Amino acid sequence: MTPAELSRTVLHAVRRAVDEGELSVTVPERAVVAPPGPGGCGDYATNIALQLARAAGRPPRDVAEVLRSRLLDEQRFADVVVTGPGFLNVSLHGNASGDLVDEILRRGRRYGHSTNGFSGIALKIYCRAEVRAVVVTDVLGRLARSQGDIVRVSCTGRPAPEWTSVLGADITTRGPRVLSDRSVTVSPVPAPLDPLPLGRDAARWALLHPAAHDRPKIPGDHLLQRESNPLFRVRYAHARTRALLRNAADLGFHPEPGPVSAAEALTAVLGDHPRVLAAATQYTPDRLARHLVTVADAAMPLLPAVLPLGEEKPSAAHRARLALAEAAGTVLAGGLSLLGIDAPDHL
């Protein structure tokens, strides 16, 4: 079960409690799910009871107990525990990390995308004809469509043709003409210099990685192949995972999802990917860029242990590590694709 699936399950429990008259609240759009904090337990935790307590007019722990009784009906949960002021802590049956890796490899680059078709949201994005605003709008459209939204764009002024030809910033409208029920105006701090000399990938990263209120660094170090360059770290980690798959094939073994010791940090950030995609649709594509850096940095310590050394024979542990490495590379490639940036297999 991925965090996105768990979030939907938690919201379903809230909806059941409302329908059955035990809670009188408005069901939120999303439930935040994350690894348990200090004092927590299990595989995931959510603060949904604290979020609903005031509207329900009840203590958070009472709300948590109402939801816990419904979540315990879910067969994929081994246990649900209320801790602290009202956090719900969920333990999953079986091999959670292996299930997550299997889900990522099955979904491929579309891991984290909506599987339910149209979300019911029609989004209208307004932007001005400034290079950073156009690139951010392009990515917001990609992210929103990944979550099942219909997107239409209105640009004040005419974007320069080279922004499309060089940067691949396609902000043409798509989808049927429907009445927008959500709109946003994109107005990040403008780029101080022309980013086009950096080329498509580095230019897009330079414009997208900083938060909207921060000024992009152009030219910056976006073309340098060194550890200080976050874009290089993300693309290098992806290329390493692809190289490991080629090397493993030469050695005669292939990835098989399974438990991997000392990889909790990487598993956690991979599981967080669907939530990041959903959150980034709230007009903050920089969150996705920073998340990819976190995935790359969490993956790097695993990679040297993937292949057997010397006369060592490939084991189940090697196959599980290879599957986890492939999953990390898949998330990196999918995230870069949404940012409009290539993920080369060789670097």
Phi, psi and omega in degrees: 000126179276162176304323179296318178294320179296319178302315179295323179294319178297316179295326177296322177295320177298316182297320177297317180296324177291314181297327182270004173082009180275337176228141176243085183216165170272127181292122181291166179288326184218152171246126181285126180236133183208166173302147182300142176272189178304132182087353179272183180204174177079197184269323182218158176223154177220146180259022186302325181293321177294325180294326186264348191302314184297314180296326180282343182069030182223157177299147181304323181292327176295316177298318180299320180293323177299316181287324181301318182298329179277323179293331179294343176286344181285118186294339181280355180262125175284326181197154174227123186235139174264126179232162175058217183286350180153026177283138174263121182249125187247131172251131182266150174288150170072203185270094185297317182293320178295321177296320179296313180299317179300319178297317181295315182292328178289319182278336181066216183293348178268009173299129183096346176281156178294142176249008188253015180073215183298128183284344186094359182251128172250116187254132174249126181247128176252136176213164175258164183279071175231140194302317181291318179299321181292317180293316178298319178298318178303315182287321176301321176297317178299315182295315181297318178295328178295337179260010175090008180279152168269134186234135171229146187237139173233119184249127177279113186096174182252116177301143179297138181303326182291341176295327175280315185290322182267314186265350181066028182275091182262108180245026176293151181285151178219159176086168183290160176281106178233158179291120182289133176252006174209138179220156179211146173253122181269118180214065178290164174302128185296156175293135182286335181221166178292120182276351187302325178300342179285344186086168188304303190294309182293324180294315180296318179298317180300326182275334187261330185294320178287152173297158186302330182273357179261146180277129179297148177265110181229124008280337181062200181250028188291345179260355184279133178267076179212165187298333182289347181264109183301322179298318178298318181298318180294312183289326178294316179299319177297314181298324178296319180296323178292321178296321179297321177297319178294317180296318180295321178298322177296329180273357174087022175226162188226163182292139174221112181305139180187179180293141178231120181287151176057034179232024184298321183296316180293316179301320181296315183287329175293318178294336181279349187302313179301321179295322179295317178299316180295320180291324182293341176291345177278042169070029179226069180296342177298334178297321178294317180300314181292326177297320179296324176296319179297318178298314181299315181293326178286332182282326188304318180296335180285325194299322180295342183261006185286314184269146176294151182254142175057235181272004181298138179269146177301132182243178176299326179295319177297318181293322179291320178295321179297319179296320178294320177296318179296321178297318178298316178297324179295317179295318178298315181295318180295320178293317177298322180299318178295330176279356181078026184242138180288149175240087185291146177284337178236135181219000000 
